[in-house]
Amino acid sequence: MTRRFALMIDPVAAVEQRADYADTFTQVDAAAPALSVGELSTQRGDGVFESIGVIDGHAQEVVPHLERLAHSARLCDLPVPNQEQWRQAIQQAAAQLGAGESVIKLILSRGVEHGPTPTAWVTAAPAADFAAVRRNGVKVVTLDRGYDLGAAERAPWLLLGAKTLSYAVNMAALREAKRRGADDAIFLSSDGFVLEAPTASLILRFGDRFTTPAPNGGILHGTTQLSVYDHLLARGFEVGYDRIPAADLTRADAAWLVSSVRLATAITAVDGTPVAVDAALTDDLNAYLLSPRD
Ligand SMILES: Cc1ncc(COP(=O)(O)O)c(C=O)c1O
């Protein structure tokens, strides 16, 4: 089985319909150079992406990821991806993967300066081993994101809510969290509400009700959070979307960061204050998230 795999895609229009898109894919050596130096994704972070969890060769929640890729593309004025073409590219990548956990990345870039536009590719690789963090949880610090909850609506050019390739700020926040002795961060809006982590969504439990920040406030709508909500509803719990004040973080009966590849990790402390941990539910969520999901 191939351990790393890369496929360049020649993107076709969203409206085009055909049965087989194989002739629009070119497999390239994942370890060799493949991009032009004029790539605007690398020069400016001008593009959008998705990371899909793959369990034993099954790509999880493909449609929600493709829908969010299309949403991000629209927000960035990029050509909307052809769902079926990308679905077939994901299928081809997943077919190369063996047992265990892997990650498939979808990248849609503005393209090459004075050259082909847009450019697109899919990669597949083994995932990092997250068993320990799923078991032990994460200590988080809260960090000011620098904008208020109204910014997404007031200033759409900030592209809040699009999963763009410009993750330098997210990575800087993780480094700041480590400097402060924590494992991860939770962004707060400048008006004091909870947003998301740099690479994950947040879910809080209050009794039998679960809540997450409403996705209209400039955050990504997490595919894992959506899937966890389906599972919690099926188990008879109540779920909702709210404006969550920062003070609620340490009042919660339990709290998790959830994302497609790391899955669910319990938050054990916020800014040094311990948070209650629900180990049984964390295990249940991860067992569900590791099962095949479409
Ligand atoms: C900023 C941000 N929020 C939330 C998420 C969680 O999204 P998903 O559950 O679709 O992986 C991610 C995932 O990478 C992210 O980068």
The ligand as a Gaussian input file, in Angstrom:
#p B3LYP/6-31G(d) Opt

LIG

0 1
 C      -10.317000      26.785000      12.520000
 C      -10.970000      25.449000      12.545000
 N      -12.164000      25.317000      13.167000
 C      -12.792000      24.124000      13.214000
 C      -12.246000      22.995000      12.631000
 C      -12.962000      21.669000      12.728000
 O      -13.483000      21.321000      11.481000
 P      -13.716000      19.792000      11.064000
 O      -14.490000      19.175000      12.176000
 O      -14.507000      19.880000       9.820000
 O      -12.373000      19.173000      10.907000
 C      -11.024000      23.097000      11.960000
 C      -10.446000      21.902000      11.311000
 O       -9.394000      21.899000      10.785000
 C      -10.380000      24.342000      11.910000
 O       -9.204000      24.481000      11.283000

